Amino acid sequence: MYFNALTLYRVGRFFKKYKIPLLPRLCEGLTFLLFNSCIPLSCEIGQGSICGHRGVGVVITKRARIGRNCLIRAHVVIGGGSKPGAPVIGDNVEIGVGAKIL
């Protein structure tokens, strides 16, 4: 298994789903500490999606939805700003290094 920011996201979602206290927040904190990434557990990321370069510098808004089998490269921002709504990314999408999807 390849250990990256999305691995911690999936583990945290598991803990959140089964209402295990404290561990979901710990996973979010470790994601930030180890990979300098902000991937909240409330966003939806489909199966098979991966982060290139271990997900370093990836920031995803809490309302974003990302489809299945997506490749998210380093230093990508998905969402942001103060406008309502959030990005919805389909299946089989590759997001390049440094992309900003607002």
C-alpha positions as CSV (number, residue, x, y, z in Angstrom):
1,M,0.0,0.0,0.0
2,Y,1.3,3.4,-1.0
3,F,1.2,5.8,2.0
4,N,0.1,9.3,1.1
5,A,-2.3,12.1,2.0
6,L,-5.3,10.2,0.6
7,T,-4.4,7.1,2.6
8,L,-4.8,9.1,5.8
9,Y,-8.0,10.7,4.4
10,R,-9.5,7.2,3.8
11,V,-8.5,6.0,7.2
12,G,-10.0,9.1,8.8
13,R,-13.2,8.6,6.8
14,F,-13.4,5.0,8.1
15,F,-13.1,6.2,11.7
16,K,-15.7,9.0,11.1
17,K,-18.1,6.6,9.5
18,Y,-18.0,4.3,12.5
19,K,-18.1,7.2,15.0
20,I,-14.7,6.4,16.6
21,P,-13.9,9.5,18.6
22,L,-10.7,11.6,18.2
23,L,-9.0,9.4,15.5
24,P,-10.6,11.2,12.5
25,R,-9.2,14.6,13.8
26,L,-5.8,12.9,14.4
27,C,-5.8,11.7,10.8
28,E,-6.5,15.2,9.5
29,G,-3.7,16.6,11.7
30,L,-1.2,14.0,10.5
31,T,-2.2,14.8,6.9
32,F,-1.3,18.4,7.5
33,L,1.8,17.7,9.5
34,L,3.3,15.0,7.2
35,F,2.2,16.2,3.8
36,N,1.4,19.9,4.3
37,S,-2.0,19.1,2.8
38,C,-5.5,20.0,3.8
39,I,-8.0,17.3,2.9
40,P,-11.0,17.5,5.1
41,L,-13.0,14.4,5.9
42,S,-16.2,16.0,4.8
43,C,-15.2,16.2,1.1
44,E,-16.0,13.2,-1.1
45,I,-13.2,11.5,-3.0
46,G,-14.1,8.5,-5.2
47,Q,-12.4,5.1,-5.1
48,G,-9.2,4.7,-7.1
49,S,-8.3,8.3,-6.9
50,I,-4.7,9.0,-6.0
51,C,-2.4,11.8,-5.2
52,G,0.9,12.1,-7.1
53,H,4.0,13.0,-5.1
54,R,2.3,11.7,-2.0
55,G,-0.2,14.6,-2.0
56,V,2.2,17.3,-1.0
57,G,0.6,20.7,-0.8
58,V,-2.9,19.6,-1.9
59,V,-5.7,21.7,-0.6
60,I,-9.3,20.6,-1.0
61,T,-12.4,22.5,0.2
62,K,-14.7,20.6,2.5
63,R,-17.6,20.6,0.0
64,A,-15.7,19.4,-3.0
65,R,-16.6,16.2,-4.8
66,I,-14.0,14.3,-6.8
67,G,-14.9,11.3,-8.9
68,R,-13.3,7.9,-9.3
69,N,-9.9,7.1,-10.6
70,C,-8.7,10.7,-10.6
71,L,-5.0,11.7,-10.4
72,I,-4.3,14.8,-8.3
73,R,-0.7,16.0,-8.6
74,A,1.3,18.1,-6.1
75,H,0.3,21.6,-5.0
76,V,-3.2,21.5,-6.3
77,V,-6.0,23.7,-4.9
78,I,-9.6,22.5,-5.4
79,G,-12.2,25.0,-4.2
80,G,-11.7,28.1,-2.2
81,G,-13.1,31.6,-2.2
82,S,-16.2,32.9,-0.5
83,K,-18.7,32.1,-3.2
84,P,-21.3,29.4,-2.5
85,G,-20.9,26.0,-4.2
86,A,-17.9,23.8,-4.6
87,P,-16.1,22.1,-7.5
88,V,-17.4,18.8,-8.8
89,I,-14.8,16.8,-10.7
90,G,-15.8,13.9,-12.8
91,D,-14.3,10.4,-13.1
92,N,-10.9,9.7,-14.8
93,V,-9.6,13.2,-14.5
94,E,-5.9,14.1,-14.2
95,I,-5.2,17.4,-12.4
96,G,-1.7,18.8,-13.2
97,V,0.9,20.2,-10.9
98,G,-0.1,23.6,-9.4
99,A,-3.6,23.6,-10.8
100,K,-6.1,25.9,-9.1
101,I,-9.8,24.8,-9.5
102,L,-12.0,27.4,-8.0
